[in-house]
Amino acid sequence: MKLLICSVVFPQSMRYFESFIKSIDMQTNKNFDFLLVNDGVDLKKYDLRNTIIVNAKGSILENRRQMIEYAILHKYDYIAWQDSDDLMLPDRIEFLQNHITGIYDIYVHDLCLINEQEENLNRNFIGDRISFEEFTFNDIMFYNFAGFGNSVIKVSCLANIIYPICEVKAVDWWLVSVLLMKGYRAFYLKKVLGKYRQYQNNLSGLQKLDLSAFQRKRQIVITHYEALFETCKNCTFKYPEILHYYNKLLKTNISEFDVMEGNTQEGLWWEDVYNLINSR
């Protein structure tokens, strides 16, 4: 399998970059290429001789499109991503190479949570909360578990993707949703292959939610659905519950008290927004 691992390095992630690169170098299976999108940092002091480096084109979505177009142009079989402030476990590539069979188009694996000092927080991001293996759009309709650091996608599925004009932030959620609505198949690998760092700048994970964070998250979710409406014209007909939830997102008033009362810190991306909106 010809596999491309992609990441973006940016000024805020530089404090973790050295350990991130080490996790790339320590892979037990070296059968992959590594594409690094440089979003405005000086990389001269790092040994990146085996890394493909390109300059960022702009937004989160534009950078992702840049990676996808590179993978298509160079005829990779699968593309995977990795946050430059997180870590890959040493056997991530080896496990993927051994377990991606080509039957499925999308693979998602588990992550363990670590703090800023890279100490394990004794909790997996997904853990035992998902009992199924194959999953569909219904399973990520309202919140997500397919992120930048734990998803792998067959490149041939991405050739005809229509990109939204709106500035979508939850690109992985949007991308996997579009592919699942197109009928592509997805599989959950119940195996921890990465470490998801928890710190203040993360909007998802174990951080305690306040009203300001909730409003930022709600806007991300609103934009996610607007991107789906834009790129999947029949989605509201096929899934009317999306439009119902979207309207609730726009109209429901949430107070600081509501946030504190409903602060469950569930962990899955955007799940706390869904729980709060539907509790009112």
N, C-alpha and C positions, 0 to 999 in steps of 0.2 A: 504494500500500500504506500503510495506516494503522499506523504502527510506534510502539511504546512502549519507551523505554530506561529501565531501572530500576537503582537503586543504593541502598546503605545506607551512611550515614556514621556513624561511631562514634568514641569518643575516641582509640583507638589508630591510626586512619587519618588523623587531622587533620594530621599532619606532611606528608602527601602530597596533601591535599585541594585545595590551590590549583592544583597542576599537573594534577590530575585534572579539575577544572572547566574549566581552560583547554583541555584536550583535547576536552571536550564542545563548548565554544564555537567551536573551530577546525574543526568538521566542514564539509566542502565542500558537503554536502547538508544543508539544514536541515529536511527533511521528516520530522520525528519530534517526539514529545513526550518530556519527561524527567521521570520521577517519582523523587524522592529521599526515602527513608525516613530520618528523623532519629532515631538511637538515642542521644539524650542529649548533644548538643553544641550550642554557641551558634553560630549561623550569621549573626548580625546584620551582621558586617563584610563579608560576601561579597555580590556582585551576583548574585542568583538570581531576578531578576524574571521570567525565562521558565521557571522551574522549578516543578513541582508538588511541594509539600512536605507530607508527612504524618508524624505521630509513630509511632515503632515500637510494635508491639503486644507484643513479647516475644522469643521464641527465634528462631533462624535460620529454622526451618521456619514459624513464625507470621508472620514478616516476609515470607517468600516467598509464603505464602498471601495475605497482604494485597495484595501486588503483583499477583498473578494475579487476584484478585477485582476489583481496580480495572480491570484490562485487560478483563475480561469485562463488567463493568458499563458501561464506556465504549466497548465494541464496537470494540476494536482488532483488526487482522488478525493481527499478530505481536507478540510480546513478546521483548525481549532484555535481558540484564543486563550490568552492568559493575562490577567491584570499585572502590571509591573510593580504594584505594591503588595502583591500576594506571592505565593510560592507553589511550585509544582512538587509533588512527592517524587522521589527518585524513580519510581516504577510507573509513572503516568504513561509515558510513551510506550513502554514495553507492554503494559496492560492493554492499551488501546490497539496496538498492533496485533495483539493476540486475540482480541475479542470483537473487533469490528469486522464483520463478515461480509458486508455489502448488502445484506438483506434489508437493513434499515437505512434510512436517509439521515436521521438525526440521532445522536447519542448524547445522553446527559449522565453525568456521574455525580457522586456526593462530594462534599467538601467538609473538612473539619475547621472549626473556628479557633483562631489564635488571637492573642492580644498584640500590642505594638512591640513587645519584647520577644515575640514568637513563642510564647508559652501557650500550650494547649488549654482551651477553655472547657474541655471535657464535654463538648457537645457538637454533634454533626449538624450541618446546615439542614439537611433533609431528614437524615436518620431513618427511623421506622415509621414516619408519618405517611409514607407512600408505599402501599402494598403491591401496586401493579408494576409490571415491567414495560409492556407497550402502553403508550399514552397517546391521547388525541387532543384536539383543540379544547374540548370540553374540560379537560383537566387543568388547563392554564388560562381559561377564559377570563377569570377575575383576579388571579394573582399567579405568580410565576416561580418556577424553580430552575429554569434554563437560563444561565447567566454567561457573562463574558469568560469566566474562569472554569466553567464546567460543561461546556457544550462543544460538540463536534458535528460538522455538517458536510454531507456529500457535495462536492463542488458543482457537479453537473446539475444539481437542483437550483442553483443560484443564477444560472445564465439569463433567465428571463424575468428576474425580479424587477418590479416597478417601485422605484424609491419615492417616498412621500416628499412633498414640499415643506410641510410643517417640520419644526425642529424637534424630532422625537429624541428623547433621552434614553429611554429603556429599549435600546436597539435590539438586544437579544430577544426580549419578549415579543417585540413587533415582528422580527424576522422569523422566529420559530412559529409564531401564530400564523403568519402568512403561509408558510410552507405546509403546516398542518391543514389549513383550510383548503389548500390546493390538492390535498390527498396524499402527501408524503407521509412516510411512517417514521415513528420515533420510539426509542427504546431507552429505558432508565437502567443504567448499570449501578447496582447497589454496592458501590465500592468507593471509598474515599481516595481520591487521587490528587487532591490539592488542599492548600491551606488558605482560608479566607480571613484576611486580617480585619480585626475590629478596632476601629478608632473613630474619633469624633467626626471626621469628614464623611464617613459612610452613612448613607441614608437608610440602609437596610442592615439587619443583623440584630445584635443584642442591645443597641443603644436605646436608652429610654426616650420615648416619644414625647415631644412637647408640641404646642400648637403651631409654632413656626415650622418645625420639621414636617408636621402633618400637612400643612398647606403646600409645602414644596412637593411632598410626595403626591398629594392629590392632583397637582398640576401636571406632574409627570404621567400619572395614570390617564388624566383627561386627554393629554396630547397623544398618548398611546392609542386610545380609541379613535381619535381624529385621524391618525395615520392609517389605522385599519379601514376607516370609512373611505379614505382617499384612495387606498391601493387595492381594496377588496370590495368592489361595488355592490356585491350581493350579500355582504356579511350581515347586515341588519335584517334582511329578509330571512336568511337561513338561521340566524341566531338573534331573535328579537330581544332576548334578555340582555344583550349587550347595550342596546339603545336605552332600555329601561334603567340599567345601572349607570350609564353615561349621564342621563338626565338627573338621576339622584346625586351624582357627583357634582353637577352644576348647581343644584338647587338646595341641597341639604346644608343647613347651618350647623357648624361644629364649634363648640366653645372650649376654652381651656379646661373647664371642669369635665366636659365630655371626654377629652383626650386623656386626662388623668384617671378618670373612672374606668375607661376602656383600654388602658395601657397593658396589653397582654404580652408584648415583646415576643411574638410568635416566631419571627425570624425569616420566613419566606418572603421574597421580594414583593412588596406592595400589599401583603395580606392584612397588615394592620389598618390600611386605608379601607379595604373592603369590610373588615369587621366593624369599624367605627361607623361607616356610612350606613350599614345595614342594621346597626343597633338603634338607630334613631327612628 
